Amino acid sequence: MIARFPMHAARALAIAAVAFGMAGCERPSPVTHQDGYRGTGLVDVQNPRTVAQKQAANVVPPPLPPAAPGGPPAGTVFKNLQVLQTLSIGDMTRLMAAMTSWVAPNEGCAYCHNVANMASDEKYTKVVSRRMLEMTQHINAEWKPHVAATGVTCYTCHRGNPVPSDIWFDHANDVRSTFAGNKGGQNEPTPAVGLTSLPFDPFSTFLEGDGNIRVVSKTALPSGDTHSIKQTEWTYGLMMHMSQSLGVNCTYCHNSRSFTDWDQSTPQRATAYYGIRMVRDLNKTYLDPLADVLPPARHGAAGDGPKLGCATCHKGVYKPLYGASMLADYSVLAAPPSGPMSSAPTPALPVDVAPPISAPTGAP
């Protein structure tokens, strides 16, 4: 008589084998730490291997030696200065040297300038860099609810590259349909949404447009509430992007007992709220208008210029450069912009938002 292996036992063995195999995909084993009070569902999961890689990639470069004090304003000596006129000649030269190392270390000054006529605006890169200087000052002066006193510099995004990593373009001409019709932007897995079947472009709606990010409806659909599962999937796509960009899981901002409840959320959720609106402001006010300045080779498929997202600054860590500030060494980048200001005022938190809970013990 042939003994038969019980079906339920075979299934249990198969499940155990799959679980064991999946556990082996992460090396070393992920570690967790409690970010909030026990029982609040605030647990962060990290892989020590990837943490070490991120730490190595987020080292602040040493500042250049300070310039000698004194000297006439650079605007009285150099021609066609439109943003940095009040700097001394020494400070102006020092900042230009720093920007070269942050943005174009291989190309040098010639990346933006005609070295035979430094005042010329004939290179589009100079026009763009001037606008980016204004944008940097705008961020540091007007978006403190997100960047606080840490602020940003050119290095925050560029990291030694003329074009920052983690930029994005519109998908206006990218029609992804099947024989049965449009797929609603789904089932085209991209790294931006964690290779899931969620809508592949949450950026245009939420990081350039002002789409409603709220997921849970407050009233039933018959009352006129338009929130739907489809809209929820777009929001989840954005949340996947933010989670990957900051190298954290959902509970860095949300309490898993009630994702919508601000009173149970961490202070980081309010910071993220302002971050989303800051990105919208920067894309619409500074980056979108530069499409007309850029050559076709720098355009996306829809003819637009590059835009930024959360990962453009964060590079996979919860605070860019782990919160190290470079502004003390380059304080001119914290000054109010001399060019046109954004027309969008810094928004207040929603009226239904309760004050976030105190910073949890052990929170980064």
PyMOL commands that set and color helices and strands:
alter all, ss='L'
color gray80, all
select helices_A, chain A and resi 7-23+48-57+74-76+89-103+108-111+124-142+144-147+154-158+191-193+203-208+221-223+229-246+250-252+262-264+267-292+296-298+310-314+320-323+327-329+331-334
alter helices_A, ss='H'
color red, helices_A
select strands_A, chain A and resi 31-34+43-46+167-168+177-178+181-182+307-308
alter strands_A, ss='S'
color yellow, strands_A
deselect
rebuild
show_as cartoon
